[in-house]
Amino acid sequence: MNSMNLSSRTIVIIAVVGVLLIAGGFIFAQAVPLLFPPEASAEAKQVDDLFRILLIIGGAIFLLVQGLLVFSVWRFRAKPGDTSEGIVLHGNTTLEIVWTAIPAVIVFVLTILSYQVFVSIQSPKEGEVQIQATAARFNWSFTYAAPISIFPETVDVKTLPESVQEDLADDNALTITSQELHTFVGQPVEMVMQPRDVIHALWIPAFRIKQDVIPGRITNVRFTPTLANTPDEPTYPIRCAELCGANHGMMTSVVIVHPDQAAFNAWIIPLMDAVLHPPTDPVIVGHNLLASNVYPCFTCHTLNIDAVQPWAGNIGPSLNGIGDRAVGSRAAATGLSGPDYVYQSVHDPTAFLVPGYGPLMPNLGLDDCKIRAIVAYLGTQTESGTPAYTIDTEAYARDCGGASAAEATAEATAESTLSAESTSESTLSAESTVEATSAVTSESTAEATTASTEATSAPTASTIEATSAPAEVTAAPTRDATAEATVGG
C-alpha cells in the first residue's frame, strides 16, 4: 500500500513538473522574440512560428536540466563530517530508452515542420516579380523590370536612344537599378542573386531571410512584404552575412516597403524618366552614375563627389585629382592617353595597378556608354578645376542617346526662322506699305539668317562650356536628382 502511495505521489510530482516545464517553455517562446526586428514579411511569420516551437521545447529542456542539477546539488550533498564514497549506480534500461526515444521523436517532428516551412517559403507565388540582386565588394545593387505601361506619358519608342530601344524590345520594360531595395506590401518577390567577386550573403533580418551569393552560381530567395515602413521603422536594414573583405562592415543597404503599388510607381517613374530622357552632357551622366552609389566605387575610393557626403573609402587609390594623374604620371607609365587610361582602368580593373594597391576591384560589367560618361566626369577631377581632357560629345550623343548636337542645331535654326517670320508679319501689319514690307522682309531675312547662324554654333559652344565647367556640374546634382538619374542609362 505504501509503495502504491509512493508511486502515485511520484506520478503527480512528475506531472506537475512537466506542466511547469512546458509553461516555462511558453514563457521563453513569448519573451525572446520581443528582442527581434518586426515581422515584415509573410515568411517572417512562418519562421517565427517555427522558432517559437523550438523555444518551447528548448526552454522546457533547459529548465528540466537546470532543475535536476540544482535538485541534485541540494538533495545529494555531502552531510557534515561524511567522507564516505558516493552511491554506485549501474544504470536503468527503462530510463535510457525514455531519454533516447523522446529526443528522437522531437527531432523527427521538428524535421517535418522545418521542411514544410522551407518548401512554403521557397515555392513560387502567384503574381511574383523578379528583382536582380548583385553583390560586389562592398555594395548591393538591385535591378527591376519597370513596364513602360506605367509611365504616365506617351512614349514614341522610335525616338528613344538605341540602347533603350534594345532594352524595351524583349519585354517592353525598362531596366532600372537602385542601391536600395524597393517593393510594396503584398507583392511577392523572387530575388535572383549573383556576385561579381567573392562569396557574399544577403541577410534581411526583418524578413527573416538569409541566402549565400556564390560565384559561378545563381541563388534565389523569395519573400512577400506585409508591413510597410513607418516613422519608427523608416527602413529595414540589409546586411552581408559572409565575411567578404576589409570593408565587409560597409556592405549595407536598406529595404523600403511602400504601402501600395501606386506609391511604388511614384518612386520608380522618375527613374524611368531619367532613362527615357537622359542628359546629353556625358560629364553630368558620369557624375550621376557615380553619385548614385549603385556601383561599389564609393566603398573603396576617396572622391569629393558630394559636399555633404564625400566618398571616404580606404581600400583603393583616391580619385581626387585623377584627371591630372591620368594625363601625367599614369599616361607616362602606361603609354596611353588620359581618357584611354581611365577607360581601360574601369573596363578592365586589373589591366593597370596603381603602385601600392592590389587587384581587388571587381569587373562591374558596365556598358560602353556608362564607362565613357564616367571617363568624362573623372577628367574634370583636377587641382585647377579645368578638365584635364574631354571626350567627343558629338560621338557620345550619337551613340548613347539624347539629342545630338546636329539635332539641337536644327531645332535652334527652326526656332530662329519662326521668330523672324513673326517679326516680319508684325511689321507688315503696322506699316502697310509695299516699301516697308520689302525693307522689313529683307531686314528680317537677314536677322533670321544671322540668328540661325548663331543658333547653329551655340550647341557646340555650350557643349564645350559644359565640359570645361566641372565645378558647376559637380555641385549641381542633388542626392535626390542623382538617385533619379541613376539607372540603366
C-alpha positions as CSV (number, residue, x, y, z in Angstrom):
1,M,0.0,0.0,0.0
2,N,2.8,2.3,0.9
3,S,4.6,1.6,-2.4
4,M,1.4,2.4,-4.3
5,N,1.0,5.7,-2.5
6,L,4.6,6.5,-3.2
7,S,4.2,5.7,-6.9
8,S,1.0,7.9,-7.1
9,R,2.8,10.8,-5.4
10,T,5.8,10.3,-7.8
11,I,3.4,10.4,-10.8
12,V,1.8,13.6,-9.5
13,I,5.1,15.2,-9.0
14,I,6.3,14.3,-12.5
15,A,3.1,15.6,-13.9
16,V,3.3,18.9,-12.1
17,V,7.0,19.3,-13.0
18,G,6.1,18.6,-16.6
19,V,3.4,21.2,-16.7
20,L,5.8,23.8,-15.1
21,L,8.4,23.0,-17.7
22,I,6.0,23.4,-20.6
23,A,4.8,26.7,-19.1
24,G,8.4,27.9,-18.7
25,G,9.0,27.0,-22.4
26,F,6.0,29.1,-23.4
27,I,7.3,32.0,-21.4
28,F,10.6,31.7,-23.2
29,A,8.8,31.5,-26.5
30,Q,6.9,34.7,-25.9
31,A,9.7,36.7,-24.3
32,V,12.7,36.1,-26.6
33,P,11.1,37.2,-29.9
34,L,10.3,40.6,-28.3
35,L,14.0,41.3,-28.9
36,F,13.7,40.6,-32.7
37,P,13.0,43.0,-35.5
38,P,9.4,43.3,-36.6
39,E,7.8,40.6,-38.7
40,A,7.8,42.5,-42.0
41,S,7.0,39.6,-44.4
42,A,4.8,36.5,-44.7
43,E,7.9,34.3,-44.5
44,A,8.9,36.1,-41.2
45,K,5.7,34.9,-39.5
46,Q,6.3,31.3,-40.6
47,V,9.9,31.3,-39.5
48,D,9.0,32.9,-36.1
49,D,6.2,30.4,-35.5
50,L,8.6,27.6,-36.1
51,F,11.2,29.3,-33.8
52,R,8.6,29.6,-31.1
53,I,8.1,25.8,-31.2
54,L,11.8,25.4,-30.9
55,L,11.9,27.8,-27.9
56,I,9.1,26.0,-26.1
57,I,10.9,22.6,-26.4
58,G,14.3,24.1,-25.8
59,G,13.1,26.2,-22.8
60,A,11.4,23.1,-21.3
61,I,14.6,21.0,-21.7
62,F,16.7,23.8,-20.3
63,L,14.6,24.2,-17.2
64,L,14.5,20.4,-16.7
65,V,18.3,20.0,-16.9
66,Q,19.0,23.0,-14.7
67,G,16.2,22.0,-12.3
68,L,17.6,18.5,-11.9
69,L,21.1,19.9,-11.5
70,V,20.0,22.2,-8.7
71,F,17.9,19.5,-7.1
72,S,20.8,17.0,-7.2
73,V,23.3,19.5,-5.7
74,W,20.8,20.1,-2.8
75,R,19.4,16.6,-2.3
76,F,22.6,14.6,-2.6
77,R,25.0,17.0,-1.0
78,A,27.5,15.5,1.5
79,K,26.5,15.8,5.1
80,P,28.8,17.5,7.6
81,G,31.6,15.0,8.5
82,D,30.6,12.5,5.8
83,T,33.8,11.4,3.9
84,S,32.4,8.2,2.5
85,E,32.2,7.3,-1.2
86,G,29.0,8.1,-3.1
87,I,26.4,5.6,-4.2
88,V,27.4,3.5,-7.2
89,L,24.6,3.1,-9.7
90,H,24.7,0.7,-12.7
91,G,22.1,2.4,-14.9
92,N,18.5,1.9,-15.7
93,T,17.5,0.5,-19.0
94,T,14.0,1.9,-19.0
95,L,15.3,5.4,-18.2
96,E,17.8,5.2,-21.0
97,I,15.2,4.1,-23.5
98,V,13.0,7.0,-22.5
99,W,15.6,9.7,-22.7
100,T,16.7,8.3,-26.1
101,A,13.2,8.0,-27.6
102,I,11.9,11.4,-26.5
103,P,14.7,13.4,-28.2
104,A,14.4,11.2,-31.3
105,V,10.7,12.0,-31.6
106,I,11.3,15.7,-31.0
107,V,13.9,15.8,-33.8
108,F,11.7,13.9,-36.2
109,V,8.8,16.3,-35.6
110,L,11.0,19.4,-35.9
111,T,12.4,18.0,-39.2
112,I,8.9,17.7,-40.7
113,L,7.9,21.1,-39.5
114,S,11.2,22.7,-40.8
115,Y,10.8,21.0,-44.2
116,Q,7.2,22.3,-44.5
117,V,8.3,25.9,-43.8
118,F,11.2,25.6,-46.2
119,V,9.0,24.4,-49.0
120,S,6.4,27.0,-48.3
121,I,8.8,30.0,-48.4
122,Q,10.6,28.7,-51.5
123,S,7.5,27.9,-53.6
124,P,6.7,30.4,-56.4
125,K,3.8,32.7,-55.6
126,E,1.1,34.0,-57.9
127,G,1.9,37.4,-59.4
128,E,5.5,37.1,-58.3
129,V,8.1,39.6,-59.8
130,Q,11.8,39.1,-60.1
131,I,14.4,41.5,-58.8
132,Q,18.0,41.0,-59.6
133,A,20.4,41.5,-56.7
134,T,24.1,42.0,-57.5
135,A,26.8,41.8,-54.8
136,A,30.2,43.3,-55.1
137,R,32.8,44.3,-52.6
138,F,31.4,46.2,-50.8
139,N,27.9,47.1,-52.1
140,W,24.5,45.8,-53.0
141,S,22.5,46.9,-56.1
142,F,19.0,45.9,-57.2
143,T,17.6,45.8,-60.7
144,Y,14.0,46.0,-61.6
145,A,12.0,45.5,-64.9
146,A,9.7,48.5,-65.0
147,P,6.8,48.1,-67.5
148,I,6.7,51.1,-69.9
149,S,2.9,50.9,-69.5
150,I,3.1,52.5,-66.0
151,F,4.8,55.6,-67.4
152,P,2.2,58.4,-67.4
153,E,3.3,60.0,-70.7
154,T,3.0,58.6,-74.2
155,V,6.4,57.4,-75.4
156,D,7.5,57.2,-79.0
157,V,9.9,54.3,-78.9
158,K,11.4,55.2,-82.2
159,T,12.8,58.5,-80.8
160,L,14.4,56.8,-77.8
161,P,18.2,56.1,-77.6
162,E,19.2,52.9,-79.3
163,S,20.2,51.2,-76.0
164,V,16.8,52.0,-74.5
165,Q,15.0,50.6,-77.6
166,E,17.0,47.4,-77.2
167,D,16.1,47.2,-73.6
168,L,12.4,47.5,-74.4
169,A,12.5,45.0,-77.2
170,D,12.4,41.9,-75.0
171,D,9.6,42.5,-72.6
172,N,8.5,46.2,-73.1
173,A,10.1,47.0,-69.7
174,L,12.9,49.3,-68.7
175,T,15.8,48.1,-66.7
176,I,16.1,50.2,-63.6
177,T,18.8,49.8,-60.9
178,S,19.0,51.3,-57.4
179,Q,21.2,50.9,-54.4
180,E,18.2,50.4,-52.2
181,L,15.7,47.6,-52.4
182,H,12.1,48.9,-53.1
183,T,8.9,46.9,-53.0
184,F,5.4,47.2,-51.7
185,V,3.0,45.4,-49.3
186,G,1.5,42.2,-50.7
187,Q,3.9,42.0,-53.8
188,P,5.6,38.5,-53.9
189,V,9.2,38.9,-54.9
190,E,11.8,36.4,-56.1
191,M,15.3,37.7,-55.5
192,V,17.8,36.3,-58.1
193,M,21.3,36.9,-56.9
194,Q,24.8,36.8,-58.3
195,P,28.2,38.2,-57.0
196,R,30.8,40.0,-59.0
197,D,33.7,38.7,-57.0
198,V,33.7,36.6,-53.8
199,I,31.1,34.9,-51.6
200,H,28.5,37.2,-50.1
201,A,25.3,36.5,-48.2
202,L,22.1,38.5,-48.4
203,W,20.5,38.9,-44.9
204,I,17.3,40.9,-44.3
205,P,16.5,40.4,-40.5
206,A,13.0,41.9,-40.8
207,F,12.1,39.4,-43.5
208,R,13.9,36.5,-41.7
209,I,15.7,35.6,-44.9
210,K,19.4,34.8,-45.4
211,Q,20.9,33.3,-48.5
212,D,24.5,32.9,-49.7
213,V,25.5,34.6,-53.0
214,I,28.1,32.3,-54.6
215,P,30.5,33.0,-57.5
216,G,29.6,30.9,-60.6
217,R,26.0,30.2,-59.3
218,I,22.7,31.9,-59.4
219,T,20.9,31.7,-56.0
220,N,17.4,32.9,-55.1
221,V,15.2,33.6,-52.2
222,R,11.5,34.6,-52.0
223,F,9.5,36.9,-49.8
224,T,6.2,38.8,-49.6
225,P,6.3,42.1,-47.7
226,T,3.4,42.5,-45.2
227,L,4.4,45.6,-43.2
228,A,5.1,49.0,-44.8
229,N,7.7,51.2,-43.3
230,T,6.6,53.6,-40.6
231,P,8.3,56.6,-38.9
232,D,9.5,54.2,-36.2
233,E,10.9,51.8,-38.9
234,P,11.6,54.1,-41.9
235,T,13.7,51.3,-43.5
236,Y,14.6,47.7,-42.9
237,P,18.4,47.0,-42.9
238,I,20.2,44.7,-45.4
239,R,23.5,43.1,-44.3
240,C,26.1,40.9,-45.9
241,A,26.4,37.9,-43.6
242,E,29.6,36.5,-45.1
243,L,33.0,38.0,-44.4
244,C,34.0,39.3,-47.8
245,G,37.0,41.6,-47.2
246,A,38.4,44.5,-45.4
247,N,35.2,46.7,-45.8
248,H,32.7,43.9,-45.1
249,G,31.1,46.1,-42.4
250,M,30.3,48.8,-45.0
251,M,28.4,46.3,-47.2
252,T,24.9,47.5,-46.2
253,S,21.7,48.7,-47.8
254,V,18.1,49.1,-46.8
255,V,14.6,47.8,-47.9
256,I,11.9,50.4,-48.4
257,V,8.4,48.8,-48.4
258,H,5.8,51.1,-49.9
259,P,2.2,50.8,-48.7
260,D,0.9,50.0,-52.2
261,Q,1.8,49.8,-55.9
262,A,0.8,53.4,-56.5
263,A,3.5,54.6,-54.0
264,F,6.0,52.2,-55.6
265,N,5.2,53.6,-59.0
266,A,5.6,57.1,-57.7
267,W,9.2,56.2,-56.7
268,I,10.2,54.3,-59.9
269,I,8.6,56.7,-62.5
270,P,11.2,59.5,-62.1
271,L,14.0,56.8,-62.6
272,M,12.2,55.7,-65.8
273,D,12.1,59.3,-66.9
274,A,15.8,59.7,-66.4
275,V,16.3,56.6,-68.7
276,L,13.9,57.8,-71.3
277,H,15.3,61.4,-71.3
278,P,19.0,61.1,-70.4
279,P,21.2,64.2,-70.1
280,T,23.2,65.0,-73.2
281,D,26.3,66.0,-71.3
282,P,28.4,63.0,-70.5
283,V,30.0,64.8,-67.5
284,I,26.6,65.1,-65.9
285,V,25.7,61.5,-66.7
286,G,29.1,60.3,-65.3
287,H,28.6,62.3,-62.1
288,N,25.0,60.9,-61.6
289,L,26.2,57.3,-62.2
290,L,28.9,57.5,-59.5
291,A,26.9,59.6,-57.0
292,S,24.0,57.1,-57.1
293,N,26.1,54.6,-55.2
294,V,24.7,51.8,-57.4
295,Y,28.2,50.7,-58.1
296,P,30.6,49.9,-55.2
297,C,33.2,52.6,-56.1
298,F,32.3,54.7,-53.0
299,T,33.2,51.9,-50.6
300,C,36.8,51.7,-51.7
301,H,37.8,55.1,-53.2
302,T,38.0,58.7,-51.9
303,L,36.3,61.4,-54.0
304,N,34.8,64.8,-53.2
305,I,31.8,64.0,-55.3
306,D,29.3,65.4,-52.8
307,A,30.0,68.2,-50.4
308,V,27.5,66.7,-47.9
309,Q,28.7,63.1,-48.1
310,P,32.0,62.7,-50.0
311,W,33.4,59.2,-50.6
312,A,35.7,58.0,-47.8
313,G,36.9,54.6,-48.9
314,N,40.3,53.4,-47.9
315,I,40.9,50.3,-50.0
316,G,41.6,51.8,-53.4
317,P,43.5,54.9,-54.6
318,S,42.0,58.3,-54.2
319,L,40.1,59.6,-57.3
320,N,40.6,63.3,-56.3
321,G,42.9,64.7,-58.9
322,I,42.6,61.6,-61.1
323,G,42.4,63.8,-64.2
324,D,45.8,65.3,-63.6
325,R,47.4,61.9,-62.9
326,A,45.7,60.3,-65.9
327,V,47.4,62.7,-68.4
328,G,50.6,62.9,-66.4
329,S,52.2,60.1,-64.4
330,R,49.8,57.3,-65.4
331,A,50.0,58.3,-69.1
332,A,53.8,58.2,-68.9
333,A,53.7,54.8,-67.2
334,T,51.2,53.1,-69.5
335,G,51.8,54.9,-72.8
336,L,48.0,55.6,-73.1
337,S,46.3,59.0,-73.4
338,G,44.5,60.2,-70.3
339,P,40.9,59.2,-71.3
340,D,42.2,55.9,-72.7
341,Y,43.9,55.1,-69.4
342,V,40.8,55.8,-67.3
343,Y,38.6,53.9,-69.8
344,Q,40.8,50.9,-69.7
345,S,41.1,51.0,-65.8
346,V,37.3,51.0,-65.5
347,H,36.7,48.4,-68.3
348,D,39.4,46.0,-67.0
349,P,40.3,46.9,-63.4
350,T,43.4,44.6,-63.4
351,A,44.9,45.9,-66.6
352,F,46.9,48.6,-64.7
353,L,47.5,48.6,-61.0
354,V,48.4,51.8,-59.1
355,P,51.6,51.1,-57.1
356,G,50.7,50.0,-53.6
357,Y,47.3,48.6,-54.4
358,G,46.3,45.0,-55.3
359,P,43.8,43.6,-57.8
360,L,40.8,44.0,-55.6
361,M,38.4,45.9,-57.8
362,P,35.7,43.7,-59.5
363,N,34.7,44.0,-63.1
364,L,31.5,46.0,-62.8
365,G,30.2,44.9,-66.2
366,L,29.4,48.5,-67.3
367,D,28.4,49.1,-70.9
368,D,30.5,51.3,-73.2
369,C,28.3,54.4,-72.8
370,K,28.4,54.3,-69.0
371,I,32.2,54.0,-69.0
372,R,32.6,56.9,-71.4
373,A,30.4,59.0,-69.2
374,I,32.4,58.1,-66.1
375,V,35.6,58.8,-68.0
376,A,34.3,62.3,-69.0
377,Y,33.4,63.1,-65.4
378,L,36.7,61.9,-63.9
379,G,38.5,64.1,-66.4
380,T,37.1,67.1,-64.5
381,Q,38.8,66.0,-61.3
382,T,41.8,68.2,-61.4
383,E,43.5,70.5,-59.0
384,S,42.8,73.6,-61.1
385,G,39.2,72.7,-61.8
386,T,39.9,72.8,-65.5
387,P,39.2,69.4,-67.3
388,A,42.4,67.5,-68.0
389,Y,40.8,66.1,-71.1
390,T,37.5,66.0,-72.9
391,I,35.7,63.3,-74.8
392,D,33.9,63.6,-78.2
393,T,30.5,64.8,-77.1
394,E,29.1,64.5,-80.7
395,A,30.0,60.8,-80.8
396,Y,28.7,60.3,-77.2
397,A,25.3,61.9,-78.1
398,R,25.1,59.9,-81.3
399,D,26.0,56.5,-79.7
400,C,24.5,56.9,-76.2
401,G,21.2,58.7,-76.6
402,G,19.9,62.2,-76.0
403,A,19.5,64.9,-78.7
404,S,22.7,65.1,-80.8
405,A,24.4,68.4,-81.5
406,A,23.1,68.3,-85.1
407,E,19.5,67.9,-83.9
408,A,19.9,70.7,-81.4
409,T,21.3,73.0,-84.2
410,A,18.4,72.2,-86.5
411,E,15.9,72.9,-83.7
412,A,17.5,76.2,-82.9
413,T,17.6,77.2,-86.5
414,A,13.9,76.4,-86.9
415,E,13.0,78.5,-83.8
416,S,15.0,81.5,-85.2
417,T,13.3,81.3,-88.5
418,L,9.9,81.2,-86.9
419,S,10.9,84.2,-84.8
420,A,12.0,86.1,-87.9
421,E,8.7,85.3,-89.7
422,S,6.7,86.5,-86.7
423,T,8.6,89.8,-86.7
424,S,8.1,90.3,-90.4
425,E,4.3,89.8,-90.1
426,S,4.1,92.3,-87.3
427,T,6.0,94.9,-89.2
428,L,3.8,94.4,-92.3
429,S,0.7,95.0,-90.3
430,A,2.0,98.2,-88.7
431,E,3.5,99.8,-91.8
432,S,1.0,98.5,-94.5
433,T,3.2,99.8,-97.4
434,V,5.0,97.9,-100.1
435,E,8.3,99.7,-99.4
436,A,8.1,99.0,-95.7
437,T,7.1,95.4,-96.4
438,S,10.1,95.0,-98.7
439,A,12.5,96.6,-96.3
440,V,11.2,94.7,-93.3
441,T,11.2,91.4,-95.2
442,S,14.8,92.0,-96.3
443,E,15.9,93.0,-92.8
444,S,14.0,90.2,-91.1
445,T,15.5,87.7,-93.5
446,A,19.0,89.0,-92.7
447,E,18.2,88.8,-89.0
448,A,16.8,85.3,-89.3
449,T,19.9,84.2,-91.2
450,T,22.2,85.8,-88.5
451,A,20.1,84.3,-85.7
452,S,20.1,80.9,-87.4
453,T,23.9,81.0,-87.8
454,E,24.3,82.0,-84.2
455,A,21.9,79.2,-83.1
456,T,23.8,76.7,-85.3
457,S,27.1,77.4,-83.5
458,A,25.5,77.7,-80.0
459,P,25.2,74.0,-79.1
460,T,28.9,73.3,-79.8
461,A,29.9,76.2,-77.6
462,S,27.6,75.2,-74.8
463,T,28.9,71.7,-75.0
464,I,32.5,73.0,-74.6
465,E,31.3,75.2,-71.7
466,A,29.6,72.3,-70.0
467,T,32.7,70.2,-70.4
468,S,35.0,72.8,-69.1
469,A,33.0,73.7,-66.0
470,P,33.3,70.7,-63.8
471,A,32.9,72.6,-60.6
472,E,29.4,73.7,-61.6
473,V,28.5,70.3,-62.9
474,T,29.7,68.6,-59.8
475,A,27.8,70.8,-57.5
476,A,24.6,70.9,-59.4
477,P,23.0,67.4,-58.9
478,T,21.5,66.9,-55.5
479,R,21.3,63.5,-53.9
480,D,17.7,63.1,-55.0
481,A,18.4,64.1,-58.5
482,T,21.4,61.7,-58.5
483,A,19.2,58.8,-57.5
484,E,16.6,59.7,-60.1
485,A,19.2,59.9,-62.9
486,T,21.0,56.7,-62.0
487,V,19.8,53.9,-63.9
488,G,20.2,51.9,-67.0
489,G,21.4,55.0,-68.9
